[in-house]
Amino acid sequence: MAHIHGFPPIALASATRLVLGSMPSKRSLQENEYYAHPQNAFWRIMGEIFEFDGSAGYRERCDALMREGIAVWDVLAACTRESSLDSDIVASSIMPNDFKRFFDEHSQISAIYFNGAKSEDVYLKHVLPTLTEAQAAVPRLRLPSTSPAHAQLRFDAKLEAWRAVL
């Protein structure tokens, strides 16, 4: 099994909304880009919602999200995992990111959106107890995973759910 490390956040200090995944997929780690798997619907959904080209270059897509006040990060800083599946994450290897510091540096975050169940579960268990009362009070919403592994929900249904980030 591989011990893997995530990426720094895509975020401006003025960000107002935070989208959280669990840990980048193998493809994302190889390409050093969030949501790099071609079947992951994240960039297509964000492009639809915020009216930018979801197939543009990575830097352009990141800039488009930051202009909209969206920050993107993962709950996990590191973990051990064999595949790209969240279910393969070894629980004893979980190392969360430093959210207390993140929220101190991004004090305008007024909503958190989880990209699937694992990111929410890990956040509630490993992050929430470490936060200040004000940081812990930031409203949270779990959205359907944009991963191709979450195939039981059609794109249109995912897109409609993700409109909550507006």
VEXLODREN-227037 format. One record per residue (C-alpha): residue in one letter; z, y, x. Coordinates in steps of 0.001 Angstrom, whole numbers, padded with zeros to 6 digits, always signed. Layout:
aZYX;...
***
This chain:
m+000000+000000+000000;a-000749+003518+001100;h+001794+006307+001358;i-000112+009371+000183;h+000487+013107+000070;g-000826+015587-002485;f-002339+019040-002177;p-000931+022543-002256;p-001238+024275-005617;i-004251+026206-006812;a-002392+029339-007856;l-002097+033072-007644;a+001370+034635-007739;s+000364+036146-011092;a-000350+032762-012751;t+000982+032459-016294;r+000228+028785-017075;l+000688+025669-014961;v-001310+022452-015353;l+000399+019462-013738;g-001073+016117-012816;s+000808+013290-011154;m-000953+012615-007813;p-004599+013033-006744;s-006819+009970-007117;k-008283+008185-004112;r-011554+010051-004683;s-009751+013398-004851;l-007856+012609-001650;q-011121+011674+000106;e-012842+014876-001015;n-009719+017066-000699;e-010281+018412-004214;y-008298+018210-007421;y-009975+016033-010085;a-012917+015018-007856;h-013754+011757-009654;p-017067+012426-011465;q-015796+010779-014675;n-012602+012831-014780;a-013071+015335-017605;f-010741+018026-016208;w-013358+020425-014817;r-015726+019899-017739;i-012909+020665-020193;m-011720+023732-018279;g-015307+024992-018033;e-015755+024628-021791;i-012464+026326-022606;f-012763+029214-020150;e-016560+029502-020227;f-017427+028752-016621;d-019684+026125-015071;g-017532+023027-014745;s-020051+021573-012284;a-020090+024612-009976;g-018769+024373-006428;y-015095+023550-006051;r-014074+026995-004773;e-015903+028678-007653;r-014160+026442-010203;c-010756+027114-008639;d-011414+030866-008629;a-012432+030744-012306;l-009131+029090-013248;m-007080+031506-011181;r-008839+034465-012862;e-007638+033030-016190;g-004028+032816-014975;i-004125+029035-014635;a-002349+027266-011769;v-003004+023590-010961;w-000653+021301-009065;d+000816+017820-009112;v+004376+016817-009828;l+004405+014516-006800;a+004290+015731-003226;a+004085+012138-001969;c+004321+008559-003131;t+003208+005031-002346;r+000367+003732-004472;e-002275+001017-004069;s-004958+002272-006446;s-005573+005564-008224;l-003639+004424-011282;d-000368+006148-012132;s+001006+002756-013108;d+000680+001664-009459;i+003026+004375-008157;v+006060+002744-006557;a+009031+004380-008293;s+011271+004269-005215;s+008654+006193-003193;i+008443+009213-005507;m+008908+012556-003766;p+008449+015530-006122;n+007095+018901-005119;d+009470+021848-004721;f+009248+023398-008160;k+012294+025599-007759;r+010472+027440-004974;f+007164+027366-006863;f+008729+029019-009918;d+010502+031569-007706;e+007091+032481-006214;h+005235+032280-009563;s+007769+033917-011841;q+005277+034692-014624;i+004695+031020-015511;s+005355+030876-019248;a+003993+027415-020094;i+003545+024030-018420;y+000839+021562-019468;f+001039+017957-018319;n-002218+016123-017679;g-001031+012818-019127;a+002240+010971-019562;k+003126+010112-015950;s+003244+013725-014799;e+005555+014586-017702;d+007794+011565-017141;v+008224+012262-013418;y+008809+015974-014050;l+011516+015305-016640;k+013269+012737-014450;h+012901+014179-010933;v+012201+017910-011312;l+013904+019269-014415;p+017459+018503-013173;t+016809+020544-009990;l+015732+023757-011725;t+017644+026851-012710;e+018395+027271-016412;a+015573+029814-016812;q+013075+027619-014949;a+014037+024580-017007;a+013510+026564-020210;v+009775+027115-019609;p+007976+025508-022576;r+006181+022244-021817;l+003404+020317-023543;r+001922+016930-022669;l-001843+016789-023124;p-004065+013701-023048;s-005011+012606-019561;t-008454+013744-018407;s-008681+010607-016249;p-011467+008102-016926;a-008682+005494-017146;h-007674+007162-020443;a-010874+006057-022178;q-009461+005379-025648;l-009756+009095-026465;r-013233+010620-026714;f-014166+013776-024802;d-014258+015918-027957;a-010708+014902-028871;k-009474+015635-025348;l-011231+019018-025379;e-009654+019951-028704;a-006162+019025-027451;w-006659+020929-024197;r-007524+024134-026081;a-003721+024551-026185;v-003911+026099-022704;l-005587+029147-024255;
***
